[in-house]
């Protein structure tokens, strides 16, 4: 959120809100929202790790045409996510200035604030879902009729129990753990969260030392969820959130793993470091009141050789990588390593 909510970070106990709008878009339309090409609009911020999961999944699965995407300004104001990157400050499809307008059309007085990713029904302009945990699983399993030829199976049925177990630990201690550390209001609270972050990262490094991916020998939802935190680690979580026992670049296994994913089509080509840094350092005024955005770290290392292919594995299983990024969705050069 914007305004006073941003100044409250670090001054009140952090609790992540559950997604209030948990309708699902499914092949059979059982919640009233059937999978339909072009009906819905995915609203994201390239700064947000939760939204970035959906951006990566959508690209890997080839859903760009079926599920058009709107990108919000990484710097929010008092009304939260806004479309100031678009001409006239309005989303060209939904015709709204703020994502909150789609929320308001769905329900007034909703709890939990305005969050991304969000899926909006274009004909009605109403929010459908902001359930970031379920959304990408449904893209992988309910939208299959619209997947591109050669799309990977990101949530294979025979691996789901293991994937779910890995993702649960990653969410608790890493994805959400960095926020618990960064927004802690006291030393003990911070130390508990920070310790859990690095304990889990060390366990993940052990797991990945002899295997290329987290579960099986192909990319899965588990890798996407870990990547969106790792790619932000040195740029924002190490300094801004005080998760500074060591940098990602100082852990040989995780650094190589993260670079491997970054250099895989569908991952690094969705990352905008400029958006990431400006959002965290300029929006979270409760813990960075000056709003100064640091110059570092040096991002060139993301394109250096990682040698993870020596571990085997097939990124896309029996499928193929996604094609070129659509022209309208290419990340500005300043947001990526050269």
Buried (B, 14 or more C-beta within 10 A) or exposed (E): BBEEBBBBBBEEEBEBEEBBBEBBBBBEEEEEBEBBEEBBBBBBBBBBBBBBBBBBBBBBBBBBEBBBBBBBBBBBBEBBBBBBBBEEEBBEBBEBBBBBBBBBBBEEEBEBBBBBBBBBBBEEBBBBBBBBBBBBBBBBBBBEEBBBEBBBBBBBEEBBEBBBEBBEBBBEBBBBBBBBBBBBEEEEBBEBBBBBBBEBBBEBBEBBEEBBBBBBEBBBBBBBBBBBBBBBBBBBBBBBBBBBEBBBBEBEBBBBBBBBBBBBBBBBBBBBBBBBBBBBBBBBBBBBEEEEBEEEBEBEBBBEEBEBEEBEBBBBBEBBEBEEBEEEBEBEEEBBBE
